[in-house]
Amino acid sequence: MKSISPDLIAPRLAQLRREKPSMPVNRLLYECLRDAIHDASLPAATRLPPTRDLALEAGISRNTVMHAYEQLIAEGYTKGLTGSGTYVADRLPDLAPAKPSHPAVALPGKAVTGRLSARGRKVVMNAQAQATQWGAFLPGVPDVTKVPHAKLAQITARLSRELPPATLSYATNGGYPKLHQSLAVYLRQARSVVCEPGQIVVTEGVHQAIDLITRVLGDAGDHAWVEEPGYWGTRSILEINGIRLKPMPVDAEGMRFPVNACGKPPRFAFVTPSHQYPLGPVMSLSRRLDLLGYAARHGTWVVEDDYDSEFRFAGHPVASLQGLLPGAPVIYVGTFSKTLYPGLRMAYMVVPAPFAAAFRTAQSELYRGGHMLQQAALAEFMDSGLYAAHIRRMRLIYAARRAYLIKLVEQSLGPGWVHEYDSNAGLHLVLSLPPGTDDVAIAADAAAQGVIARPLSNYYFGRNPSPGLMLAFASVPQEEMLAPWQVVARCIRKAVAKRG
């Protein structure tokens, strides 16, 4: 097999950097290699340079090279061979363009080559969503095979014969009123949320909820505190809406922030207090009170993302931040994506009563919501007790899977690998890696073998990320967990051994 020297790639990359100085270097390197594959400068079966050698020759970080290599593997341009390197694929992706170019829009009968907007390029180039949305150990996905689909289908079929025509048109009231009532009862009982049905707005997923919040309450140039590390989806939506991020570090008590900060306060504080994403700590009571007090004094909106709090496997349930102090400027966001399935595309917000009408109007104006039949079915599903029963059942299943994965980790690597902030909850584990370990390289190595292990460093917004791996256990039955874990364990041992 032919190998390519890094000194043949570095000049191409340098030229691209001069032509596109604002583009991230990892994206430039990806384009450089992709274009070379298309024009046959890198023919099939050619071995790409080792990441360390190319990083040294091009004067860039090894992580940057690994990001580019990982993207090429994900799109089918290259393939990784364990212990051997990364090679150009024998067959290019079917949808690959005949001639590479900057992002363009194609119209019938006419070739259009206009560039994406600056914010469009930022979203595309910094995208974090996986192309594959099922399998070990993909974060954020529950076991969708356990949902009582037959019962939901029976309810939906019956209601479809009874719903009046108006419910099959556009939604203008923030969702189906009966679902508002069902959610209000559930949230008061299960999450200690203080709310009435009129405060609830049903959205198509958490991303739409965050987008709506920032559009209704924020202006371009406003600042937002975000957890560091934190959820990439929040970051992407805030940035495309012109909200400037202020990453706040996370410790064992949740997000740290300056209670007596000078200067202009942030417009928003986005937090996951019941189970911080991704590290896992629970925000302490003292820090919750400090945050609510700061927000009340300075006019800051606290956005509480309660994404998976139903799944706590030890101790008492953690009550919501929203219900702690009456009248606090908190918007509570929840979702059915973790309790049922992501494809349902249904989340909800609890907004302070004076703002509920504005949110409903803005949602109707911006998104033209619908899915009233599904919302009606879900309301009946909740009222019947089936929803609560499903959560209780899955809590036991996920607890067993989590315990089994920890057992596998300790048997393979020894104790002390699960992150110190873990609070025995949620749908994923975070493994801490020794300082200096290349978690992006480990993830790419595992991905080449068909296993998804997200690098923790990708969840940091600033510099100096801590290395680690996110491993979601929810969608992996215990009897199917050993083989993919062994792949990850080999990749970890190999990377740690290289580090020396």
C-alpha positions as CSV (number, residue, x, y, z in Angstrom):
1,M,0.0,0.0,0.0
2,K,1.2,3.5,-0.9
3,S,1.9,6.0,1.8
4,I,1.8,9.8,1.5
5,S,4.4,12.0,3.1
6,P,3.2,14.8,5.3
7,D,5.4,17.3,3.5
8,L,3.2,16.8,0.4
9,I,0.0,17.8,2.3
10,A,1.4,20.7,4.4
11,P,1.8,23.1,1.4
12,R,-1.7,22.5,0.2
13,L,-3.0,23.2,3.7
14,A,-0.9,26.3,3.9
15,Q,-2.4,27.6,0.7
16,L,-6.0,26.9,1.9
17,R,-5.2,28.8,5.1
18,R,-4.2,31.8,3.1
19,E,-7.3,31.6,0.9
20,K,-9.7,31.1,3.8
21,P,-8.2,32.6,6.9
22,S,-11.5,32.6,8.9
23,M,-12.2,28.9,8.5
24,P,-11.2,26.5,11.4
25,V,-8.0,24.6,10.6
26,N,-9.6,21.2,11.2
27,R,-12.1,22.0,8.5
28,L,-9.4,23.3,6.1
29,L,-7.4,20.1,6.6
30,Y,-10.5,18.0,6.0
31,E,-11.2,19.9,2.7
32,C,-7.6,19.6,1.7
33,L,-7.5,15.9,2.1
34,R,-11.0,15.4,0.6
35,D,-10.1,17.4,-2.5
36,A,-6.9,15.4,-2.9
37,I,-8.9,12.2,-2.8
38,H,-11.3,13.5,-5.4
39,D,-8.5,14.6,-7.8
40,A,-6.7,11.3,-7.3
41,S,-3.7,12.9,-5.7
42,L,-4.5,10.5,-2.9
43,P,-5.6,7.3,-4.8
44,A,-7.5,4.4,-3.2
45,A,-5.6,2.5,-0.5
46,T,-3.1,5.3,0.1
47,R,-2.1,5.5,3.7
48,L,-2.5,8.9,5.3
49,P,0.4,10.3,7.4
50,P,0.4,9.5,11.1
51,T,-1.5,12.2,12.9
52,R,1.6,13.2,15.0
53,D,3.8,13.5,11.9
54,L,1.3,15.6,9.9
55,A,0.6,17.9,12.9
56,L,4.4,18.5,13.3
57,E,4.9,19.1,9.6
58,A,1.9,21.5,9.3
59,G,2.5,23.3,12.6
60,I,-1.0,22.4,14.0
61,S,-2.2,20.4,16.9
62,R,-2.6,16.7,16.8
63,N,-6.3,17.1,17.9
64,T,-6.9,19.2,14.8
65,V,-5.6,16.4,12.6
66,M,-7.6,13.8,14.4
67,H,-10.8,15.9,14.0
68,A,-10.2,16.0,10.2
69,Y,-9.4,12.3,10.0
70,E,-12.5,11.4,12.1
71,Q,-14.7,13.4,9.7
72,L,-13.2,11.7,6.6
73,I,-13.9,8.3,8.2
74,A,-17.4,9.2,9.1
75,E,-18.2,10.3,5.6
76,G,-16.7,7.2,4.0
77,Y,-13.6,8.8,2.3
78,T,-11.2,6.9,4.4
79,K,-11.1,3.9,6.7
80,G,-9.2,3.2,9.8
81,L,-7.3,-0.1,10.3
82,T,-6.5,-0.9,13.9
83,G,-2.8,-0.7,14.5
84,S,-2.1,0.2,10.9
85,G,-3.4,3.7,10.2
86,T,-5.9,5.5,8.1
87,Y,-6.3,4.7,4.4
88,V,-8.2,6.1,1.5
89,A,-11.3,4.1,0.8
90,D,-11.5,1.8,-2.2
91,R,-14.8,3.4,-3.2
92,L,-15.8,7.0,-2.6
93,P,-19.1,7.8,-1.1
94,D,-22.0,7.6,-3.6
95,L,-23.1,11.2,-2.8
96,A,-19.6,12.7,-3.1
97,P,-19.5,15.7,-5.5
98,A,-17.6,15.2,-8.8
99,K,-15.6,18.3,-8.1
100,P,-15.1,19.7,-4.6
101,S,-16.1,23.2,-4.0
102,H,-17.4,25.5,-1.2
103,P,-20.9,24.7,0.0
104,A,-23.4,25.4,-2.7
105,V,-27.2,25.2,-3.4
106,A,-28.3,23.3,-6.5
107,L,-31.4,24.4,-8.5
108,P,-32.9,22.5,-11.5
109,G,-31.3,23.5,-14.7
110,K,-28.8,25.9,-13.2
111,A,-25.6,25.6,-11.2
112,V,-25.5,27.9,-8.2
113,T,-22.3,28.4,-6.3
114,G,-23.2,31.1,-3.7
115,R,-21.5,30.7,-0.4
116,L,-23.3,29.9,2.9
117,S,-23.7,32.8,5.3
118,A,-21.1,33.3,8.0
119,R,-23.4,31.8,10.7
120,G,-24.5,29.0,8.3
121,R,-20.8,28.1,7.8
122,K,-20.3,28.2,11.6
123,V,-23.2,25.8,12.2
124,V,-22.1,23.4,9.4
125,M,-18.4,23.4,10.3
126,N,-18.9,23.0,14.0
127,A,-21.6,20.3,13.7
128,Q,-21.6,17.7,16.5
129,A,-24.6,15.5,15.7
130,Q,-23.6,11.9,14.8
131,A,-24.5,10.6,11.4
132,T,-25.5,7.4,13.2
133,Q,-28.2,7.7,15.8
134,W,-28.4,4.1,17.2
135,G,-25.8,1.7,18.7
136,A,-23.2,1.4,21.4
137,F,-22.4,3.7,23.1
138,L,-24.2,6.6,21.5
139,P,-25.2,9.4,24.0
140,G,-28.6,10.8,24.3
141,V,-30.7,7.8,23.1
142,P,-32.9,5.7,25.3
143,D,-33.9,2.1,24.6
144,V,-36.6,2.8,22.1
145,T,-37.5,-0.9,21.8
146,K,-39.0,-0.9,25.3
147,V,-41.6,1.8,24.7
148,P,-45.1,0.3,24.8
149,H,-45.7,1.2,21.1
150,A,-48.7,-1.0,20.8
151,K,-50.6,0.7,23.5
152,L,-49.7,4.1,22.2
153,A,-50.8,3.0,18.7
154,Q,-54.2,1.9,20.1
155,I,-54.8,5.2,21.7
156,T,-53.7,7.1,18.6
157,A,-55.9,5.0,16.3
158,R,-59.0,5.5,18.5
159,L,-58.4,9.3,18.9
160,S,-57.9,9.7,15.2
161,R,-61.5,8.7,14.7
162,E,-62.7,11.2,17.3
163,L,-60.7,14.4,16.9
164,P,-62.5,17.4,15.5
165,P,-61.0,18.9,12.2
166,A,-59.5,21.9,14.0
167,T,-57.0,19.6,15.8
168,L,-55.6,18.6,12.4
169,S,-54.7,22.2,11.5
170,Y,-51.9,24.4,12.8
171,A,-51.4,24.7,16.6
172,T,-51.9,28.2,17.9
173,N,-52.0,27.7,21.6
174,G,-48.6,26.3,22.5
175,G,-49.9,22.8,22.0
176,Y,-52.9,20.6,22.8
177,P,-54.7,21.9,25.9
178,K,-55.3,18.5,27.4
179,L,-51.5,17.7,27.2
180,H,-50.9,21.0,29.1
181,Q,-53.1,19.7,31.9
182,S,-51.5,16.3,32.0
183,L,-48.0,17.8,32.0
184,A,-48.9,20.2,34.8
185,V,-50.1,17.4,37.0
186,Y,-47.0,15.2,36.2
187,L,-44.5,18.0,36.7
188,R,-46.0,19.1,40.1
189,Q,-46.0,15.5,41.4
190,A,-42.7,14.2,39.9
191,R,-40.5,17.3,39.6
192,S,-41.9,19.7,42.2
193,V,-42.4,22.3,39.4
194,V,-44.8,25.1,40.4
195,C,-47.0,25.6,37.4
196,E,-50.5,25.8,35.9
197,P,-51.5,24.4,32.5
198,G,-51.5,27.9,31.0
199,Q,-47.8,28.2,31.6
200,I,-46.8,25.2,29.4
201,V,-45.7,25.5,25.8
202,V,-45.1,22.3,23.9
203,T,-42.2,22.4,21.4
204,E,-40.7,20.1,18.8
205,G,-37.7,19.2,20.8
206,V,-35.4,21.0,23.3
207,H,-33.6,22.7,20.4
208,Q,-36.7,24.5,19.4
209,A,-37.4,25.4,23.0
210,I,-33.9,27.0,23.3
211,D,-34.3,28.7,20.0
212,L,-37.7,30.2,21.0
213,I,-36.3,31.4,24.4
214,T,-33.4,33.2,22.9
215,R,-35.5,34.8,20.1
216,V,-38.2,36.0,22.4
217,L,-36.1,37.1,25.4
218,G,-32.7,37.8,23.9
219,D,-31.0,40.2,21.4
220,A,-27.9,39.7,19.3
221,G,-24.9,40.7,21.4
222,D,-26.5,39.6,24.7
223,H,-24.4,37.3,26.9
224,A,-25.2,33.8,28.3
225,W,-23.5,31.8,31.0
226,V,-23.1,28.2,29.8
227,E,-21.7,25.2,31.6
228,E,-18.1,24.2,30.8
229,P,-18.2,21.5,29.6
230,G,-21.7,21.6,28.3
231,Y,-24.2,20.6,25.7
232,W,-23.1,21.4,22.1
233,G,-26.7,21.9,21.0
234,T,-27.2,24.8,23.3
235,R,-24.0,26.4,22.1
236,S,-24.9,26.1,18.5
237,I,-28.3,27.6,18.9
238,L,-27.1,30.5,21.0
239,E,-24.3,31.3,18.6
240,I,-26.5,31.3,15.5
241,N,-28.9,33.7,17.3
242,G,-26.1,36.1,18.1
243,I,-25.8,35.3,21.8
244,R,-22.3,35.5,23.1
245,L,-21.2,32.7,25.3
246,K,-19.4,32.9,28.7
247,P,-18.3,29.4,29.7
248,M,-18.5,28.8,33.4
249,P,-16.6,25.9,34.9
250,V,-18.3,22.9,36.5
251,D,-17.3,21.3,39.8
252,A,-18.8,18.8,42.2
253,E,-21.6,21.4,43.1
254,G,-22.5,22.2,39.5
255,M,-21.8,25.4,37.5
256,R,-19.5,27.9,39.3
257,F,-20.3,31.6,38.7
258,P,-19.4,34.9,40.3
259,V,-22.2,35.9,42.7
260,N,-20.9,39.4,43.1
261,A,-19.6,39.9,39.5
262,C,-19.0,43.4,38.3
263,G,-19.9,44.6,34.9
264,K,-22.9,43.9,32.8
265,P,-24.8,40.7,33.9
266,P,-25.7,38.0,31.5
267,R,-29.1,37.9,29.8
268,F,-29.3,34.1,30.3
269,A,-27.8,31.4,32.5
270,F,-28.3,27.9,30.9
271,V,-27.9,25.1,33.5
272,T,-28.6,21.4,33.9
273,P,-28.9,21.5,37.8
274,S,-30.4,18.0,38.4
275,H,-27.8,16.1,36.4
276,Q,-25.2,18.3,34.8
277,Y,-24.5,17.4,31.2
278,P,-22.2,15.8,30.6
279,L,-20.2,15.3,33.8
280,G,-23.1,14.4,36.1
281,P,-22.9,16.5,39.3
282,V,-26.1,17.8,41.0
283,M,-26.1,21.6,41.7
284,S,-26.0,22.1,45.5
285,L,-28.8,23.9,47.3
286,S,-26.5,26.8,48.3
287,R,-25.4,27.3,44.7
288,R,-29.0,27.1,43.5
289,L,-30.1,29.8,45.9
290,D,-27.2,32.0,44.9
291,L,-28.1,31.6,41.2
292,L,-31.7,32.4,41.8
293,G,-30.8,35.4,43.9
294,Y,-28.3,36.7,41.3
295,A,-30.9,36.3,38.5
296,A,-33.6,38.1,40.5
297,R,-31.3,41.0,41.3
298,H,-29.8,41.4,37.8
299,G,-32.7,40.5,35.4
300,T,-31.0,37.3,34.2
301,W,-33.2,34.5,32.8
302,V,-32.3,31.1,34.2
303,V,-33.0,28.3,31.7
304,E,-33.3,24.9,33.5
305,D,-32.7,22.0,31.1
306,D,-34.1,19.0,33.0
307,Y,-33.3,16.5,30.3
308,D,-33.1,13.2,32.1
309,S,-33.9,13.7,35.8
310,E,-36.4,10.9,35.8
311,F,-33.5,8.4,35.8
312,R,-31.9,8.6,39.2
313,F,-30.7,5.3,40.6
314,A,-29.8,6.1,44.3
315,G,-31.1,8.5,46.9
316,H,-34.1,10.7,46.7
317,P,-35.2,12.4,43.4
318,V,-33.7,15.9,43.0
319,A,-36.4,18.6,42.9
320,S,-36.4,21.1,40.1
321,L,-34.7,24.5,40.4
322,Q,-37.9,26.2,39.1
323,G,-39.9,25.2,42.1
324,L,-37.4,26.3,44.7
325,L,-38.4,30.0,45.0
326,P,-41.8,31.3,43.8
327,G,-41.6,34.0,41.2
328,A,-38.0,33.3,40.2
329,P,-37.0,34.2,36.6
330,V,-36.7,30.5,35.6
331,I,-37.8,28.8,32.4
332,Y,-38.1,25.1,32.9
333,V,-37.4,22.8,29.9
334,G,-38.2,19.1,29.8
335,T,-38.4,16.5,27.1
336,F,-40.0,13.1,26.1
337,S,-36.9,12.2,24.1
338,K,-35.2,10.4,27.0
339,T,-38.4,9.0,28.6
340,L,-40.0,7.7,25.4
341,Y,-38.0,8.2,22.1
342,P,-36.2,11.1,20.3
343,G,-38.2,10.6,17.0
344,L,-41.3,11.8,18.8
345,R,-39.8,15.3,18.6
346,M,-41.7,16.6,21.6
347,A,-40.5,18.8,24.5
348,Y,-42.1,21.4,26.7
349,M,-41.4,24.6,28.6
350,V,-42.8,26.1,31.7
351,V,-42.6,29.9,31.4
352,P,-43.6,32.5,34.0
353,A,-47.3,33.3,33.6
354,P,-46.9,36.9,32.4
355,F,-44.9,35.7,29.4
356,A,-46.9,32.6,28.4
357,A,-49.1,34.4,25.8
358,A,-46.0,36.0,24.2
359,F,-44.3,32.6,23.9
360,R,-47.4,31.0,22.3
361,T,-47.8,33.8,19.8
362,A,-44.1,33.7,18.9
363,Q,-44.1,29.9,18.5
364,S,-47.1,30.1,16.2
365,E,-45.6,32.9,14.2
366,L,-42.1,31.3,13.8
367,Y,-42.8,27.5,13.6
368,R,-46.4,26.8,12.8
369,G,-46.7,23.9,15.2
370,G,-48.8,20.8,14.8
371,H,-48.8,17.1,15.8
372,M,-52.0,17.6,17.8
373,L,-53.1,14.0,17.3
374,Q,-49.8,12.7,18.8
375,Q,-50.1,15.2,21.7
376,A,-53.7,14.1,22.4
377,A,-52.5,10.5,22.5
378,L,-49.7,11.3,24.8
379,A,-52.0,13.1,27.2
380,E,-54.2,10.1,27.5
381,F,-51.1,7.9,27.8
382,M,-50.0,10.0,30.8
383,D,-53.4,10.2,32.4
384,S,-53.8,6.4,32.3
385,G,-50.7,5.8,34.4
386,L,-48.9,4.1,31.5
387,Y,-46.2,6.8,31.2
388,A,-45.3,6.7,34.9
389,A,-45.2,2.9,34.8
390,H,-42.9,3.0,31.8
391,I,-40.5,5.3,33.6
392,R,-40.4,3.1,36.6
393,R,-39.7,0.0,34.5
394,M,-36.9,1.8,32.5
395,R,-35.3,3.1,35.7
396,L,-34.7,-0.5,36.8
397,I,-33.4,-1.5,33.4
398,Y,-31.0,1.4,33.1
399,A,-29.7,1.0,36.6
400,A,-28.8,-2.6,35.9
401,R,-27.1,-1.6,32.6
402,R,-25.2,1.1,34.3
403,A,-24.0,-1.2,37.0
404,Y,-22.9,-3.8,34.5
405,L,-20.9,-1.2,32.4
406,I,-19.1,0.0,35.5
407,K,-18.3,-3.6,36.3
408,L,-16.8,-4.1,32.8
409,V,-14.8,-0.9,33.2
410,E,-13.4,-1.9,36.5
411,Q,-12.6,-5.5,35.3
412,S,-10.7,-4.2,32.3
413,L,-9.1,-1.0,33.5
414,G,-9.3,-1.1,37.3
415,P,-11.1,1.3,39.7
416,G,-11.2,5.1,39.5
417,W,-12.0,5.6,35.8
418,V,-15.6,6.8,36.3
419,H,-15.6,10.6,36.5
420,E,-15.4,11.9,40.1
421,Y,-18.6,14.1,39.7
422,D,-20.8,11.1,38.6
423,S,-24.0,11.2,40.6
424,N,-25.4,7.7,39.8
425,A,-28.1,9.0,37.4
426,G,-28.9,9.5,33.7
427,L,-28.2,7.5,30.6
428,H,-24.5,7.7,30.2
429,L,-21.2,7.5,32.0
430,V,-18.1,9.7,31.7
431,L,-14.7,8.0,31.9
432,S,-11.8,10.2,33.0
433,L,-8.6,9.7,31.0
434,P,-5.1,10.6,32.2
435,P,-4.0,14.2,31.5
436,G,-2.6,14.5,28.0
437,T,-4.5,11.5,26.6
438,D,-5.9,12.1,23.1
439,D,-9.6,11.3,23.6
440,V,-10.4,12.4,20.0
441,A,-7.9,9.7,18.7
442,I,-9.5,7.1,20.9
443,A,-13.0,8.0,19.6
444,A,-11.8,7.8,16.0
445,D,-10.1,4.5,16.6
446,A,-13.3,3.1,18.2
447,A,-15.5,4.6,15.4
448,A,-13.4,2.8,12.8
449,Q,-14.4,-0.4,14.5
450,G,-18.1,0.4,14.6
451,V,-18.4,1.7,18.2
452,I,-19.3,5.3,19.2
453,A,-17.5,6.8,22.2
454,R,-17.8,10.5,22.2
455,P,-14.6,12.4,23.3
456,L,-15.3,14.6,26.3
457,S,-13.0,17.3,25.0
458,N,-15.6,18.1,22.3
459,Y,-18.0,19.3,25.0
460,Y,-15.6,22.1,26.1
461,F,-16.2,25.5,24.5
462,G,-12.8,27.0,25.6
463,R,-9.3,25.8,25.7
464,N,-7.6,23.2,27.9
465,P,-10.3,20.6,28.0
466,S,-10.0,17.6,30.2
467,P,-9.8,14.3,28.3
468,G,-12.5,11.6,28.7
469,L,-15.1,9.5,27.0
470,M,-18.8,9.6,27.1
471,L,-20.4,6.1,27.1
472,A,-24.1,5.8,26.9
473,F,-25.5,2.5,28.3
474,A,-29.3,3.1,27.9
475,S,-29.7,1.6,24.4
476,V,-27.3,-1.4,24.9
477,P,-28.7,-4.5,26.5
478,Q,-26.3,-6.2,29.0
479,E,-25.9,-9.3,26.8
480,E,-24.7,-7.0,23.9
481,M,-22.4,-4.7,26.0
482,L,-19.3,-6.8,26.3
483,A,-18.1,-6.8,22.7
484,P,-18.3,-3.0,22.1
485,W,-16.8,-2.3,25.5
486,Q,-13.8,-4.5,24.7
487,V,-13.2,-2.4,21.6
488,V,-13.3,0.8,23.6
489,A,-11.0,-0.7,26.3
490,R,-8.4,-1.7,23.7
491,C,-8.5,1.8,22.2
492,I,-8.0,3.3,25.7
493,R,-5.1,1.0,26.6
494,K,-3.4,1.6,23.3
495,A,-3.7,5.4,23.6
496,V,-2.5,5.4,27.3
497,A,0.4,3.2,26.3
498,K,1.4,5.6,23.5
499,R,1.3,8.4,25.9
500,G,3.8,6.5,28.0
